[in-house]
């Protein structure tokens, strides 16, 4: 569902719109929403939306301050969700893709290893993501495996 929203090279604000809807549901002003107000699943959704909103810099929801939720980056939000949901393959795998994006241009090997390690820890029967989605991602990421073999860290 999130992927259907897509991304825009100029950025978008789907994460903020989702938080505004959550705030409305919780009868709170959006600026008063805090990390503790969100379930791990909601943290994952906000983190993933934020990553798609700003995939080049993976910055926070707000650069103007705010509380811990609004200052959090996509990687931070998804890592918090992944910590709370260690057995959820989708959360772990997508977090690894977003974390890998942070390695883009710094370490091609690390970009590959993030999702490869998740795959190694989850046998196929424990995965709750469509196999084709995993295959599509790994077909692209496998191009970076050779950097690990060449000694790139």
C-alpha positions in Angstrom: 0.0 0.0 0.0 2.8 2.5 0.9 4.6 1.8 -2.3 1.5 2.8 -4.2 2.0 6.4 -2.9 5.4 6.3 -4.5 8.1 8.9 -4.2 9.0 12.2 -5.8 12.5 13.4 -6.6 11.4 16.9 -5.2 10.1 15.3 -2.0 6.6 14.9 -0.7 4.9 14.9 2.7 3.1 11.6 3.0 4.7 10.9 6.4 3.4 14.3 7.8 0.0 13.7 6.3 -0.2 10.3 8.0 0.8 11.8 11.3 -1.9 14.5 10.9 -4.4 11.7 10.4 -3.1 9.8 13.5 -3.3 13.0 15.5 -6.9 13.6 14.5 -7.7 10.0 15.4 -6.0 10.5 18.8 -7.7 13.9 19.3 -4.3 15.7 19.6 -2.7 18.5 17.6 -0.1 17.0 15.3 2.8 18.9 16.9 1.9 17.2 20.2 2.2 13.7 18.8 5.2 12.0 20.4 7.1 8.7 19.8 5.2 7.1 22.7 1.8 7.8 20.9 2.7 5.5 18.1 2.5 1.7 18.0 5.6 -0.1 16.5 3.6 -0.6 13.3 2.8 3.1 13.1 6.4 3.9 13.6 7.3 1.6 10.8 4.7 3.3 8.5 5.9 6.8 9.3 9.5 5.8 8.9 8.9 4.2 5.5 6.8 7.1 4.3 9.4 9.5 5.5 12.1 7.5 3.6 10.1 7.7 0.4 9.3 11.4 1.1 13.0 12.2 1.2 15.0 9.2 0.0 18.1 11.2 -0.9 18.9 12.7 2.5 16.7 10.6 4.8 16.2 13.6 7.0 13.8 14.2 9.9 10.1 15.1 9.7 11.0 18.6 10.8 14.3 20.5 10.7 12.6 23.3 12.8 12.7 21.5 16.1 9.8 19.9 17.7 9.7 16.8 20.0 11.5 13.5 19.5 9.0 12.2 16.9 9.3 15.3 14.6 13.2 15.3 15.0 13.5 11.6 14.1 14.8 10.4 10.8 13.4 7.5 8.8 16.3 5.2 9.9 15.6 6.1 13.6 11.9 5.5 13.3 12.3 2.2 11.4 15.0 1.0 13.8 12.7 1.7 16.8 10.0 -0.3 15.0 12.4 -3.1 14.1 13.6 -3.3 17.7 9.9 -3.7 18.9 9.1 -6.2 16.1 12.1 -8.5 15.9 10.1 -11.4 14.3 8.5 -9.3 11.6 10.3 -10.0 8.4 8.7 -7.1 6.5 9.7 -4.6 9.1 13.3 -6.0 9.3 13.7 -6.2 5.5 12.4 -2.8 4.7 14.4 -1.3 7.6 17.5 -2.9 6.0 16.7 -1.3 2.6 16.3 2.1 4.2 19.4 1.7 6.3 21.2 0.5 3.1 20.1 3.7 1.4 22.0 5.6 4.0 25.1 3.7 2.9 24.6 4.7 -0.7 27.9 6.1 -2.1 29.7 5.4 1.2 29.9 1.6 1.3 28.4 -0.5 -1.5 29.2 -3.6 0.5 27.2 -2.4 3.5 24.3 -1.5 1.2 24.2 -5.1 0.1 24.9 -6.7 3.5 22.0 -4.9 5.3 19.2 -6.9 3.5 21.4 -10.0 2.9 21.8 -10.4 6.7 18.0 -10.1 7.2 17.4 -12.8 4.6 20.0 -15.0 6.3 18.1 -14.6 9.6 14.6 -15.4 8.2 14.0 -18.7 6.5 11.4 -18.4 3.7 8.6 -19.8 5.8 9.0 -17.0 8.4 8.8 -14.2 5.8 5.6 -12.2 5.7 6.4 -10.3 2.5 5.6 -11.4 -1.1 8.5 -13.5 -2.4 8.4 -11.5 -5.7 8.9 -8.2 -3.7 12.0 -9.7 -2.0 13.3 -11.1 -5.3 12.9 -7.8 -7.1 14.8 -5.9 -4.4 17.6 -8.5 -4.2 18.0 -8.7 -8.0 19.0 -5.0 -7.8 21.0 -5.3 -4.5 22.9 -8.4 -5.6 24.8 -6.1 -8.0 26.6 -4.8 -5.0 27.7 -8.1 -3.6 30.9 -8.1 -5.6 32.1 -5.1 -3.5 32.1 -7.2 -0.4 34.2 -9.8 -2.2 36.7 -7.1 -3.3 37.3 -6.0 0.3 35.1 -2.9 0.4 33.8 -2.4 3.8 
